[in-house]
C-alpha cells in the first residue's frame, strides 16, 4: 500500500513601497570596528565631552552606544564627530575661507529618533544629523562609499 504525503508549499511575497523607493535615503556604514567616539559639544567655553561610541554612520544620521541613560527621543543634542581620512578622502570640507580645505571634524545638531536599552548600563541612540551643509553631506557620502556597509 502506497501512502501519499502531502507537501506544504510556502510562498514568500516580496513587498515594497507603492512608489518603489526604499525608506532610507542614504546607506548605513559599519564604523564600530574603528572605535570612533562621538562627543557631546557644549560650546567653546566648555568644549567636548565624550558622549559615546559610533556604531553606524550614514550621510544623514548616526547610531551610537552610550552610558548616558537620560536621553529621550526628540531630544536635540549638539555633537562633534571626528573621522580619520580614508583612501585620501577627507570626510568634511571647511568653506570658511576663500579656498575650501579638507577637514576631519564636524560639529552640529542631532535629533534623537530612537533610544534602546542594550545592557544594564548602556543604551543605543540613533538620530538624524539635521544641520549639515550640503557640501559636507556630499563629502561624507563620498567618504562613506569606501567604508563597509552595515547589516
KADAQUI-V147466 format. One record per residue. N is the residue number from 1. RES is the residue in one small letter. NEAR is the number of other C-alpha atoms within 8 Angstrom. D_FIRST is the distance of its C-alpha to the first C-alpha in Angstrom with 1 decimal. Layout:
# KADAQUI-V147466
n:N res:RES near:NEAR d_first:D_FIRST
n:N res:RES near:NEAR d_first:D_FIRST
This chain:
# KADAQUI-V147466
n:1 res:x near:2 d_first:0.0
n:2 res:x near:3 d_first:3.7
n:3 res:x near:4 d_first:6.5
n:4 res:x near:4 d_first:9.8
n:5 res:x near:4 d_first:12.9
n:6 res:x near:4 d_first:16.1
n:7 res:x near:4 d_first:19.0
n:8 res:x near:4 d_first:22.3
n:9 res:x near:4 d_first:25.2
n:10 res:x near:4 d_first:28.6
n:11 res:x near:4 d_first:31.6
n:12 res:x near:4 d_first:35.0
n:13 res:x near:4 d_first:38.1
n:14 res:x near:4 d_first:41.3
n:15 res:x near:4 d_first:44.3
n:16 res:x near:7 d_first:48.0
n:17 res:x near:7 d_first:51.2
n:18 res:x near:5 d_first:52.0
n:19 res:x near:4 d_first:54.9
n:20 res:x near:6 d_first:52.7
n:21 res:x near:7 d_first:54.9
n:22 res:x near:7 d_first:54.1
n:23 res:x near:4 d_first:55.7
n:24 res:x near:5 d_first:57.6
n:25 res:x near:6 d_first:60.7
n:26 res:x near:7 d_first:61.0
n:27 res:x near:8 d_first:58.5
n:28 res:x near:10 d_first:58.7
n:29 res:x near:12 d_first:59.5
n:30 res:x near:13 d_first:58.9
n:31 res:x near:13 d_first:62.3
n:32 res:x near:10 d_first:61.4
n:33 res:x near:5 d_first:61.6
n:34 res:x near:5 d_first:65.2
n:35 res:x near:8 d_first:66.4
n:36 res:x near:10 d_first:68.6
n:37 res:x near:11 d_first:70.3
n:38 res:x near:14 d_first:71.0
n:39 res:x near:12 d_first:74.5
n:40 res:x near:12 d_first:75.6
n:41 res:x near:11 d_first:78.8
n:42 res:x near:10 d_first:81.5
n:43 res:x near:7 d_first:84.3
n:44 res:x near:5 d_first:86.8
n:45 res:x near:5 d_first:88.7
n:46 res:x near:6 d_first:85.9
n:47 res:x near:8 d_first:83.7
n:48 res:x near:10 d_first:80.0
n:49 res:x near:8 d_first:78.0
n:50 res:x near:8 d_first:74.6
n:51 res:x near:10 d_first:72.0
n:52 res:x near:11 d_first:68.7
n:53 res:x near:12 d_first:66.6
n:54 res:x near:15 d_first:65.2
n:55 res:x near:11 d_first:61.3
n:56 res:x near:13 d_first:60.7
n:57 res:x near:13 d_first:63.2
n:58 res:x near:13 d_first:63.1
n:59 res:x near:12 d_first:66.0
n:60 res:x near:11 d_first:66.0
n:61 res:x near:11 d_first:65.1
n:62 res:x near:13 d_first:64.4
n:63 res:x near:12 d_first:62.1
n:64 res:x near:13 d_first:63.7
n:65 res:x near:12 d_first:63.5
n:66 res:x near:12 d_first:66.5
n:67 res:x near:8 d_first:67.5
n:68 res:x near:8 d_first:69.6
n:69 res:x near:8 d_first:67.6
n:70 res:x near:4 d_first:70.1
n:71 res:x near:7 d_first:68.7
n:72 res:x near:8 d_first:67.3
n:73 res:x near:9 d_first:65.7
n:74 res:x near:7 d_first:68.4
n:75 res:x near:8 d_first:70.9
n:76 res:x near:8 d_first:73.1
n:77 res:x near:9 d_first:73.8
n:78 res:x near:11 d_first:76.1
n:79 res:x near:12 d_first:74.4
n:80 res:x near:13 d_first:75.5
n:81 res:x near:10 d_first:73.1
n:82 res:x near:10 d_first:74.3
n:83 res:x near:8 d_first:72.0
n:84 res:x near:7 d_first:72.8
n:85 res:x near:9 d_first:73.3
n:86 res:x near:8 d_first:70.3
n:87 res:x near:5 d_first:70.2
n:88 res:x near:5 d_first:73.7
n:89 res:x near:8 d_first:72.9
n:90 res:x near:13 d_first:74.6
n:91 res:x near:16 d_first:72.7
n:92 res:x near:14 d_first:75.5
n:93 res:x near:12 d_first:78.8
n:94 res:x near:9 d_first:82.2
n:95 res:x near:8 d_first:84.0
n:96 res:x near:5 d_first:87.0
n:97 res:x near:6 d_first:89.3
n:98 res:x near:5 d_first:90.1
n:99 res:x near:5 d_first:87.8
n:100 res:x near:9 d_first:84.2
n:101 res:x near:7 d_first:83.2
n:102 res:x near:9 d_first:79.9
n:103 res:x near:9 d_first:79.3
n:104 res:x near:11 d_first:76.7
n:105 res:x near:10 d_first:77.2
n:106 res:x near:8 d_first:76.4
n:107 res:x near:9 d_first:77.6
n:108 res:x near:11 d_first:76.3
n:109 res:x near:11 d_first:74.5
n:110 res:x near:13 d_first:70.8
n:111 res:x near:13 d_first:69.3
n:112 res:x near:15 d_first:66.7
n:113 res:x near:10 d_first:63.5
n:114 res:x near:10 d_first:61.2
n:115 res:x near:12 d_first:61.7
n:116 res:x near:7 d_first:58.9
n:117 res:x near:8 d_first:59.2
n:118 res:x near:7 d_first:57.5
n:119 res:x near:6 d_first:59.0
n:120 res:x near:5 d_first:61.4
n:121 res:x near:6 d_first:64.5
n:122 res:x near:12 d_first:63.2
n:123 res:x near:14 d_first:62.3
n:124 res:x near:13 d_first:61.0
n:125 res:x near:13 d_first:63.2
n:126 res:x near:12 d_first:62.4
n:127 res:x near:12 d_first:65.0
n:128 res:x near:11 d_first:66.5
n:129 res:x near:12 d_first:69.6
n:130 res:x near:9 d_first:71.6
n:131 res:x near:6 d_first:75.0
n:132 res:x near:8 d_first:74.3
n:133 res:x near:6 d_first:76.3
n:134 res:x near:6 d_first:74.5
n:135 res:x near:8 d_first:75.8
n:136 res:x near:11 d_first:74.6
n:137 res:x near:12 d_first:71.2
n:138 res:x near:9 d_first:71.0
n:139 res:x near:12 d_first:72.1
n:140 res:x near:12 d_first:69.6
n:141 res:x near:10 d_first:66.8
n:142 res:x near:10 d_first:68.0
n:143 res:x near:12 d_first:68.3
n:144 res:x near:10 d_first:64.8
n:145 res:x near:7 d_first:63.3
n:146 res:x near:8 d_first:63.8
n:147 res:x near:9 d_first:62.0
n:148 res:x near:8 d_first:58.3
n:149 res:x near:8 d_first:56.3
n:150 res:x near:7 d_first:55.1
n:151 res:x near:3 d_first:51.5
